């Protein structure tokens, strides 16, 4: 991860499913990474689970670990 890349992650206590959406029974995580050249990339990753509880745990691990790891090299 480039230290100049900044993930845009909000934590909203009233919305435990923030950054999550259900696409036909499979939960996905989405967030935005702001890049050093003042552009941004939207990252969308399948969490591969039909369970919202499991999706929340996976999202939390993903966003704590390395949020820019979902970016493909360009």
N, C-alpha and C positions, 0 to 999 in steps of 0.2 A: 504494500500500500504506500503510495506516495504521501508524504506527510502534509502536502498541500491540498490533498483531496479531502473535502469535508462532507460527511454524510449529513443529510437533513433528516433528523429523526425527532419526532415529537412524542412525548409521553403524556397521554391524556387519561387521568384516573377515571373519568366518567365514561370512557370508551375503551374497554379492554381489548377490543378487536381492531384498534387503530393499526394501520399498515397491513391488515389482512382483508382478503376477499375470497368468497367462495365461488368457484367457477365450475358449475355442473357437478358439484359434490366433492371437489378437491380444493383445499385451501392453498392460497398463494400469499406471498409477502411482497409488498412493494414499497419502495422508498426512492429518494432522489439523492444523488451525489453531486456536489458542486465541485467543479474542477478548477485548477489554477488559472486557466485561460478565460475564466468567467462564463464558461458554458456549464451545462449540467447534463447528467445522464440519469434517466429513469431506470431503475433496476426492478425487475419482476422475476421472482423465483418461485417455482412450484414447491410446496412443502410436502406434497405427496401423501396427504392424509385427509380422510373424510371427517376427522374429529377436531372440533374447534378447540378443545382443551389441549390436545397434542399440538395443534397449529400454534397456539399461543406460546407453548414451551419452546417449540422450534424457532419461532420468530425471535423470542427473547435471546436464545443462544446465538442465533445468527447476528443479531444487531449488537450484541455485546462482544462477539468475537472479532469480526473483521468485515464491516459492512460493505467495503468496496470489493470484496472477493467475488461478488456476483458480476462484476464488470468484465466484459471481454476485451482483450487487447485490440486496439485499432491502430 
